[in-house]
C-alpha cells in the first residue's frame, strides 16, 4: 500500500513576539498611546478600561478582548471603578484569517481563558524580566527556558485566534447566532459534578472574603467531607483550600490597593483580618512585598514615562 500525504497549511501564523504582559494597574493609570507595525490585543481579566483605537474609544470590560491592527494609534486609561488586570500581547502575524480581527472587540470564553493562562504561565519561564512592565520594548529569552516554550506560546496564541474566529464568524451583522452543530461536552458525570462543586465553593469563598472561614465552615456550608474537599483543591489548584482562600484574600487586597479608595487599615478590616500587622505579614508572605511596597511598585511601574529609562 502506497501512502500519499497532504501538506499542512497555516491560516494564521505567528512570526515574531514583541510584547507579552500581564498588568495590574492602579486605578489612576493612563497610557497616552502609541502605534507600531504589528498586531496587538488587550484582554481584560478584571475590572474595565477605556481603550482608544484610531478615532474611536470604548470601554473594555472583563472577558472582552480588543484588537489593534498594525500602525493603528491606540491608548488606554483606567479609572472605571475597579482597578484593572490586563493581558497585552503584540505580535507579527500572517494568514488569511487576520483580516477578520481588524477593529474587532470580542468576548472570550473559558477555553480562551485557559489558553491565555497557559500563554502567560509559559512566558514566565520563557522570558526574562517582569511581565508587568508596561514600557518594556525589548524581550529577551531566559537562559534556562524550558524546551519548546517558544513553540507552546506560538501555537497557543494561534489556537486562541483560530478559536475566536471560528466562534464569532457565525454571528451575523444583526448580532444573531447562525446555526451550527454543537458537540456534547466530553466529560464524565463525576467530572461535571466536581466542576459544579468547585465553582460553588469558589463562589462561597468569594462571598466570605470579609470573614474568617475555617475548613469546618466550608464543609458544613457546602455539604462536603473534609478529605474530598482537600482532594478537590489539590487536583485543581495543587494547594490546600485554606492556602487558596488566603490567596483570594490577598488578590482582593491588591485590587483594593490599586483602586486607591481605602488605606491599608481599612482594607485589612474589610477583609476580616484581626490586625493590620497580621494583614501585612500575610501580604508579604504571599506576594514577597509589604502592602506599601506593592503600592509603590505598581504605581512607580505605571507612572514611568514612556521615553524614560
Secondary structure, DSSP 8 states (H G I E B T S, - for coil): ----------SSEEEEEEEEEEEE--TT-EEEEE--SSEEEEEEEESEEEEEETTEEEEEETTEEEEE-TT--EEEE--SSS--EEEEEEEEEESGGGGGGTT-EEE--HHHHHHHHHHHHHHHHHB-S-TT-TT-----B-TT--TTHHHHHHHHHHHHHHHHHHHHTTB-TTS-B-----------HHHHHHHHHHHHHHHHHHHTTTS---HHHHHHHHT--HHHHHHHHHHHHSS-HHHHHHHHHHHHHHHHHHHTSS-HHHHHHHTT-S-HHHHHHHHHHHHSS-HHHHHHHHHHHHHS-TT--
